[in-house]
Amino acid sequence: MKKVAIVGCGAYMDSGYGCAGEWRCLKAAALGEGKFDEPCQVVGFVKCECPGRSLIPNMGMAIKMSEIKPDKIYLSSCFANAKPGCPYNDPEEIAKMLENKTGIEVVLGTHDYH
């Protein structure tokens, strides 16, 4: 089973708009739906907190502390597809920074649930 880490938008999740938290991402990963091509084990879930300055080191620390390197990192659908988008960071730039820091492929989005 593939191991994955997920990055959620803390502001979006905490606001309750459309998602009460990470349950949609966890469901999609467990069932292999949405952007997950098979059922996956979530080994880390990191919330991006505005303005996002700590996200990259926090993901590095989560991987180090868990001692489990994920096969992929997913930017949650609320992070990658939010409307309006994040005023601080572009999801594609965050994906590149995460890939450069960790050497792990980053996928934009997790699910298509409404």
C-alpha distance (Angstrom), angle and dihedral (degrees) to the residues before:
residue distance angle dihedral
M1 . . .
K2 3.79 . .
K3 3.78 117.6 .
V4 3.79 117.6 -137.4
A5 3.78 140.2 -179.7
I6 3.80 122.9 -149.1
V7 3.80 130.4 -152.1
G8 3.81 115.0 -154.5
C9 3.79 129.4 -168.7
G10 3.80 103.0 -109.8
A11 3.81 94.4 -159.6
Y12 3.80 92.8 50.8
M13 3.79 94.3 44.1
D14 3.81 93.9 46.5
S15 3.81 92.4 49.2
G16 3.82 92.9 60.0
Y17 3.81 93.0 -134.2
G18 3.77 104.8 152.1
C19 3.81 96.5 -27.3
A20 3.74 130.4 52.9
G21 3.78 89.2 -151.6
E22 3.75 135.6 -61.5
W23 3.82 100.3 -25.5
R24 3.81 95.5 107.4
C25 3.80 92.5 52.0
L26 3.79 92.1 46.5
K27 3.81 91.9 48.4
A28 3.82 92.8 49.9
A29 3.81 91.4 48.4
A30 3.81 93.3 47.7
L31 3.81 93.3 48.6
G32 3.82 98.0 36.8
E33 3.81 92.1 -119.6
G34 3.80 132.4 141.9
K35 3.81 111.4 9.5
F36 3.82 92.2 -7.4
D37 3.80 109.3 95.1
E38 3.80 92.4 -161.4
P39 3.82 138.1 6.4
C40 3.82 108.7 -67.3
Q41 3.77 137.8 -167.3
V42 3.81 112.3 -122.6
V43 3.81 106.7 -138.9
G44 3.79 97.0 172.1
F45 3.80 139.9 20.2
V46 3.80 117.5 -171.3
K47 3.79 124.3 -176.9
C48 3.78 117.0 -143.3
E49 3.80 106.8 -134.4
C50 3.81 120.1 -157.4
P51 2.95 126.2 -62.7
G52 3.82 88.3 20.2
R53 3.79 96.8 -130.8
S54 3.81 93.7 131.7
L55 3.81 99.4 43.2
I56 3.81 99.0 94.4
P57 3.83 96.1 47.3
N58 3.82 90.8 41.5
M59 3.81 91.4 55.2
G60 3.80 89.8 47.7
M61 3.79 89.8 50.9
A62 3.82 92.9 46.8
I63 3.80 90.3 54.3
K64 3.80 92.3 45.5
M65 3.81 95.2 46.4
S66 3.81 95.0 45.7
E67 3.80 90.7 46.8
I68 3.81 86.9 -144.2
K69 3.80 118.0 112.8
P70 3.80 109.8 -150.6
D71 3.79 119.9 -132.6
K72 3.82 90.0 -135.7
I73 3.79 139.5 5.6
Y74 3.80 118.4 -139.1
L75 3.78 125.6 -157.0
S76 3.80 103.0 -143.7
S77 3.78 119.1 -113.3
C78 3.82 89.8 -111.1
F79 3.82 88.4 55.0
A80 3.80 98.3 42.2
N81 3.82 100.5 36.5
A82 3.82 107.1 27.2
K83 3.79 117.2 144.6
P84 2.94 112.2 -123.9
G85 3.77 92.0 31.8
C86 3.76 127.1 -131.1
P87 3.83 111.4 -68.1
Y88 3.82 90.7 -149.6
N89 3.80 108.2 42.4
D90 3.78 141.7 26.0
P91 3.83 110.1 -132.2
E92 3.82 91.6 -137.8
E93 3.81 91.2 54.4
I94 3.80 91.0 46.9
A95 3.81 88.8 50.8
K96 3.81 90.8 53.1
M97 3.81 92.2 47.9
L98 3.81 91.6 49.3
E99 3.80 91.2 48.4
N100 3.82 91.0 49.1
K101 3.82 92.3 48.3
T102 3.81 98.5 43.5
G103 3.81 106.2 22.1
I104 3.81 87.5 -130.4
E105 3.81 124.8 127.3
V106 3.82 113.1 -108.8
V107 3.81 121.7 -148.3
L108 3.82 121.7 -156.7
G109 3.82 109.4 -130.9
T110 3.76 135.5 6.0
H111 3.81 110.6 -147.8
D112 3.80 145.4 4.5
Y113 3.81 97.6 -139.3
H114 3.80 116.9 137.9
